[in-house]
Amino acid sequence: MIEQLAELPTYEVYKDSGVEWLGEIPAHWELSKLGTCLKPVSVKNRSDLPLLSITREKGVITRNLDDEDENHNFVPDDLSNYKVLEHGQFGINKMKAWQGSYGVSDFTGIVSPAYFIFAFAKPIAPKFFHLAIRSKLYTSFFGSASDGVRIGQWDLSKSRMKEIPFLIPSLPEQTAIAAFLNRKTAQIDQAVAIKEQQIALLKERKQILIQNAITRGFDPNVPMRDSGVEWIGEIPEHWEIKRAKYLFKEIDERSVSGEEELLSVSHMTGVTPRSEKNVTMFMAEDYTGSKTCQKGDLVFNIMWAWMGALGVSDRTGIVSSSYGVFRQMKNMFNQNYLEFLLKTTGYIEHYNKVSTGLHSSRLRFYSHMFFNMELGFPSKDEQDEIVAHIETQSAKIELAIAIQQQQIDKLKEYKATLINSAVTGKLKVTELRECKDVG
């Protein structure tokens, strides 16, 4: 198991750095500034080199011309003015520096002419610098050294970046610290990956639980029969099969005041208030006369039904005029059961099959397609029991997921603290030996 920070040794003698956020530093370490550690370089393009990009998550990466990177950078046809970033040099995406889009390159390639490229002006091990500069201690300073009207349009100021303090231990210490952190962070990353796999398996288990309970019930001994519908398959022999047109009617009710809550429908969250969606959407000035739904109504996002964008609303609200709104003729469905049912694999595959459009992003699932669709379901009492069973079992799975996520958060916090402590001398790395793989 990874050692706790308190168990790791510290240096014998410290001195006041004079920098509030650094505090005390090892007495023999040099306190410098980025302006004296780095020197700008600019080398013209070479057509034989690969295209690189600089991202927040990974620093410098190789990039395929056919792929859109996380920075949404446009790549022109003419790359003749692109600059060479060599292996071991420090590159910065100056428009995204505020979010951490910078790092020492493991590759030699070409980058946007808008990027800054630096070589080292002092004896600094590139791997050590990469770990230090991408630590959480430094990322905020690249934000404060950037100017802009709003986040997303900030531009890095070279003059302010040059003033950012940087600690320089001896080269043997730098290589030792990099080796130590590479090994320890690899262990932490592996532990995180294992827990993320466990979360994925738990989520898969939950989906299987829901799928089986909704389409087959939770009694494994109940006799089954062929539903006669290819995409539904077998169902318990006492369940009903009915077309939606005998169960629902389409609703086209309009708002008188336009003051009801604005709702959205997605495959991830079902019917939810648009105020809870963290996306930019068009907002009308007046919603008078807009289509509405009532609590308990089934709402389809016609354009994205093929992805499972539907749900049963738990409130009255305003929805898009392009949505389909349906209401039960009789109270035959538990609302949760109905939404679970219509989001099971077989039903979503059916929406895909019958929807019309030239390609997937243009498929439409219209009301007549829904009305022609068969549904297989038990009595409402049994639906209530199935939903209660799902909620009980799902709560156990969600608790297990929450525990794993808490452990992941703690591991990531430990990793960040470990890196911060090592690169600022708050702990002493004792592996003082040359490490060729981290120099």
C-alpha angles and dihedrals in degrees: 000000000000113000119250115248092243090063094057120094126250132210120275098232129033134181134201109266093203087228113108098213093047097046115177118004134188108287094235097048119104119237107211138155130247089245091065095037095054137047123195118244131189122189122176121246124281114204093213094064127093123248115257133194132195116226139181096238102044108012112222115017136169113253135209114222089226094055128082110225125218090262091059089230117178114228114210123217090242111064095170093113094050116117131234117247109193129208108276096022124119116243129190131194092214094198091054101032090108089067097044103268098153140087149139110286124241088191141057112229146112127288139185115291086234091067123094117232124196137182122203117269093188134045098280127152106232093220092052092048091049092053093044099045093047092049116112090251091068104035093076090055093058086054093051089048091057129088129206150128093250141350110289093038100061120132123207115244110221092201094055093041089057090060095058108116118240129189119223121194121184117290093252089053092047093053091044092050091048091049091048094048094044090054096043096043090048088056091049092046090051091051090049092049091052091051091046088053089051090052090050090051091049091051090049089049090053092051091050089049091053094042094051096042094047097046101032107018123238099274107093092193098059114117113253133211137190109265091210088233113106097212094045097047121178122004133175107286094240095055122104130240116206137158116248092240089070092050106039142037125205116247127209104176120157133213117252097195103022088224100113118113115280111241135195132196124216138163090243103049106015114214109359138155111272088227088070093055113098094211136095112255134172112265121202121219093226128025096186108136094019121142114267138196130205130222108285096025119134111233126196125195093218094202095050103030088110086069094047097263098161140097149161111263118235092198146030112268151137118275135184115284087233092062123097115234120196132181129199115253089209129015094260101134137065100227094230092047091051093052092045090049096050091049096052118116097255094053094047089049087053092052088052092049099050100033115106128225143103094264140354097278090055100044117130128199107201130196095256089056090054093047091052092052122104121228125201116205146145129235118297091251090056090045088056090052092048092050091048089050091050093048093050095048094040091053089058091049093046090052090053090049091049091052091051091047092050089053090049091051091050092049091050091047090050091049092052092046092047092053093045092049095047098047093047096045097247086132129030121236108213098192093098100168134111113272111192093191094060103039 
